[in-house]
Amino acid sequence: MHRLTPKGKKTATAIILLFNVLLVILVACGPKTPGNNTPDFATWTPSPSATATCIPNISLSTPDKWGTDRLIVVLFDPRSDLVVGDQYLESENKDKTQEVSIFVKEIAPRLLKPGDQLSVFQMGDPDYDDAVVVRLYSYVEVPQLYNTPSPRETLIPLPPTDIPTPGFKAVATHNYVVAQSTKQAGTEIANASLYGCEKIYWNTIVKLTATAWDTTATAEIGGLSQTLDIEWDSYYSPDKIEARGKSFATNELYYGDLYYGLAFASEVFQGKCKEKECILLIVDDLGVPGKYTPISLSIDLSGVNIYALVPHCRFIDQPNCKELENYWNSEFVRFGSGEAKQYWNGTHVEINLLEAIGR
């Protein structure tokens, strides 16, 4: 039998190691099985240099949920003298107004994102059809985005940790360690190469998707804003006011005021808030004349996130305003929502709303 010299053994081993490393690099950019450590959002990263080994069908993981699917209801009392008093509503550009209806008309489309549905009700009327100012529906299908690629974890160093006795066992152990170390090194090279390919592919498809989505989203919100303007002006046109028989009902004690608005909002939400994000924005003085709740109303605000804008409060924590907040928080809890997320007065209010609901 022909036996290799020690020099021959070293040469053969080197050739085998080189072949293994080349083989690993060739398969480095194969399909990916998404790991569990990828984040659930997408962010922009610089594109790495392309390599000849990358293939165009790498499988990237996708977020569980992305985009919006929200129901938003706005309830407002247009009587500026009661709602705002001698205070004001401040816009993002520092302009100020005491006209509630104008403020709501301008802020409503800025709260929207593609996929949202918006309903706006003018309070003071017990009839749903007369109270609803506008309802907007956005059916834009949110595009598929992808999680940011993440580098693989570094492999754990291989055993053994003990030194075998001299002889055949030592040779076999040495050969095993060499083979496994080579395999581990090749795996590390493959993981690094695959991560580089994933970043190239991610940057390519996400950039294209984001560009197309921005165009779609801009057009969608622009269309919704135009529809809102048309329907808003129609609602307040003289013929529509005359057709409704009254411009605004003033008997709060009879109509229950905000309670009717909460009933209208419940009609919109209708138990959908387990699957969708439901937002209720109230623009009102939160007055409760006689603390009267019409017993015939069905109000269910389960799962609804409530924000209250009380612009007549010079300071939101002044005693009389804090008393109103405590009263309505107990009512919101009774109707299944929990306490309101936030109470605001008119100072910086558009900025506050955009940060909490819009953008």
N, C-alpha and C positions, 0 to 999 in steps of 0.2 A: 504494500500500500504506500502511495506517495504521501509524504508528510510535508506540510508547509514549514518553512523556516520561520523563526520569530519575526523576521523582517516581512516575510510574505503574509503572515497573519495580520500584522499591523496595516499593510496595504489593503488587504481584503476588507478588514473592518472599516477602514476609512471610506472605501468605495460604497459599502453598504450604508454607512451613516449619511454620506452625501446623497445617495439615491433616496433614502427615507425623507430627508429634508426637502428635496425637490418635489417628491410626491405630495407631501403635505402642503407645500406652497401652491401647487397646481389645483388642489381642491379647496383652497382657503376661502374662496368666495362662493362656495356653494350655498344652497338655500339655508336660511336661518330658522331655527326653532326659537321663537321669542322667549326671552328669559323673564323671570318674575320681578326683576329689579329695574325694569324700564319705567320711567315716570308716566303719569297719565295726562301729560300735556306736551305740546310741541313748542320748541324754541329754536331760534335761528343760530346756527353755528357756521363758522367760516368753512368754505368748501376745501377739502384737502386735495392734493395733487392726484390726478387720475393715475391708475396703474393698469398695465396690460392684462392683469389677471382678473379684473372685475368683470362680472357678467350682468346683464340688464334685468334680471328677473329675481333679484334678492327679495325675500319675503320679510316685510317689516310689520311690527305689531301696531295695532290701532288702539286709541283710547276707548274705554268702555262707554263714555258719554262725552260728546262734544257739541258745542253750539247751544242754541236756546230753544226752548219749547215752553214759553211762558204765557200765562193768562194774566193780563193786567187790567184792573178796574180802577177808574178814577171817579170819586164822588166829590162834587164841589158845590158850595153855596155861592151863588153869584152876587149876593147882596154885600157889596164892598163895605158899606158903612158899618155893617154888623161884623163881618168876618175880619176885616183889616183894621177898621177904626182909624186912628191917627197914625198907625204904623205903615209898613210898606212891604212889598215883595221885591227882593233884590235878585237881579239876574247875574249871570256869570261875568258879563262885561261891566258890571257895577251900575247898570241902569236900574231904576226903581219904578214900581207902579203900584197903584192901589186898586187896579181893576182885576178882580179875580178871574173872570172869564177870559180876558186877554192873556193873562199869565198862563192859565191852563192850556189854552189853545196853542201857545208857543212852546210850552214845555213838553206837551204830550208826545209829539213825534220824536223828540230828542230822547225819550225814554225807551224807544222801540229798537229792537234788533230783529234781523230777519228770522222768521219763524214764530214771532210773537203774535198774540191777539190782544187787541185793546178795546175796551168799552168805557165810554165816558157818560156819566149821568149827572144832570143838573138836579140837585135836591130841591124839595119843596112841592113835589107833585106826587100823589099816591098812585098814579098810573104809570106802568112800566113804559109803554109806548110813548107817552108824552114826556117822560123824564130822560129817555136815552137820547143823547145828542149825536153820538157817532159810535159805530162799531167797525173796527178794522181787522182784517184777517190777512196774515202773511203765510203763504204755503210754500215758501222757499225750502227746498230740500238741502239740508246742510251737507257740504261735501265731505268726503272721507279724508281725514288727516291721519298722521302717523306719529307714534311716540318717538321721542328723541332716542337715537341709538346710544347704547351704553357699552363701554368696554367690558370684556369678560373678566371675572375675578382671576387673580393669579393663582396658579395651581399650587397645592400643598406639596412641600418637598417630600421626596420618596424615601421609604425605608431602604435598607435596614439601618438600625441604630447600633446593633452589636457587631463585633468583629468575629467572623467564623474562624474555626481552627484551620490551620494550613492543610492543603490537600485538595481533593476534587471538589469538596463543598465550597471552598474559598474561590476556586476558579469559576464554578457555576454561579456563585453569588455575584462575583465581579462582572461576569458576562450579563447577568440579569440587570444589575444596576446600570451598566452601560446602555443596554437596550432600552430600559425604561426612561433613563435620563434623556436619551436621544428622542424618544417618543414624546416626552414632556416638553422638551425644547421645541420640537416640531409643532406641537399643539399650541404652545404660546405664540409662535410665529404665525400660525394659521389664524388664531383668534385676533391678533393684532391686524393682520391683513384683512380679515373679514370686517372688523370694526371700521377700517378705513374705507372699504367698499360700501358699507352701509351708510356712512356719512355722505359719500358722494351721491348715492342713490337718493337718500333722504333729502338732501339739499336740492337735488334736481326736481323731484316730484312735488315737494312742499312749496318750493318757490313758484312753480307753475300753477299749482292749486291755489295758493294764496293770492296770486295776481288775478286769476279768474274769479275767485270768490269775492275779492274786493270790488271788482266791477259789478258783479251780480248784487252784492249787498248794497252798494251805493245806489244802484238803479231801483232796488226794491224799496228802500227807505224813502227815496225821492218820490216814488209812486204813492206810497202810503201817506206821505205828507201832503201831496196834492189832493188825494181823496179826502183827507181830514179837512183841509181848507174848504173844499166844495160842500161837504156835508155840514160843516159847522156854520158856514154862511147861510146855507139853506135852512137850518134849524132856527136861526135867529132872523130870518126874513119876515117882513110884516105879514105876508099871507099865511106863513106857517104859524106864526104867533096867533093870528086871528082864528085859524083853523083849530088850534088847540083850545081856544076859548078863553085863554088867560095867559099872560106873559110870565107870571110867577105866583104861586100860592104863598100866602103869608101866615096862615094860621098854623103855626108850628105845633101848638098843643093838640089840634085836631089831627094833623097829618103825622105826628110823630117824628118829623124832621129826619135826623140821621138814621133812625131805625128803618125808615122806608128805603133809604139808600143801601143799608146793609142787607135788606131783603132782596133788592135788585142785584147786588153783588153776588148773593147766594145763588140766584138764578143762573148767573154766568158760570160760577165755579162748579156747582152741581156735583160735588164729590169727585171732581177730576184732579184734585190736588195731591193725590197719592202718586200719580204718574207725571204730573206737570208741576212746575213752579208757579205758585199763585201769589200775586202781589196786589194789595189793596192800598191805594193812596187816597187819603181823606183830606180835603181842603175845606176847613169849616172852623167856626168858633167853638164847636163842640158843646154848644148850649143845650141844656136839658130842661126846658120849661116844664115844671111839674114832674120831671123824671118819668115821663109817660111813655110806656111801650105798648103800641097797638097789639092786642092779644091775638089778632088774626094773622099776624105776620109769621112767616117761616124763615128763620135765620140760622144758617149753618156755615160757620167760617173755619171748619176743621182744615188744618194744614195751610191756612192762608197767612202770609207774612204781611203785617199791617204797618203802614207808616202814616203818621198824622202831621199835617201842616196846620199850625194854629197861629196865624200871623198877627192876630190882635194882641198876643202876649209880648209885652216889651221885653220881658225876661222869661224864658220858658219854665224856670223853676220858681217864679213868684207864687205866693200862696194860692191865689184863686185859680191860676193855671194848673198848679200841682193838684189841686182838688179835682179839677176836670179830668186830668190824666189818671188819677187813682180811680175815679168813677168808671171811666171808659175801659180801663184795663180790666176791672172786675167784670164788665159786660163782655168784653172780648173773650175772656176766659170762659164765661158762661156759654158763649156761642161756639166754643171749641177751638179758638185760635191760639190762646195764650196772649200775654201782654204784647202791646205794640212794640215793634223793633226800635222805633225812634219817634220822638216828638220834636218838631222844629218850629221856630218862629220864622219871620221873614228874612232874617239876616243871613246872607250867603246861601239862601235856600236853593237856588238853581244848582249851585255847585254841590251842595249836599245831596240833592236828588240825583244828579248825574253820577256821582260817585257811588251811591247806594243802589241805584236801579239802572241807570243808563250806561253810556259809553259802550 
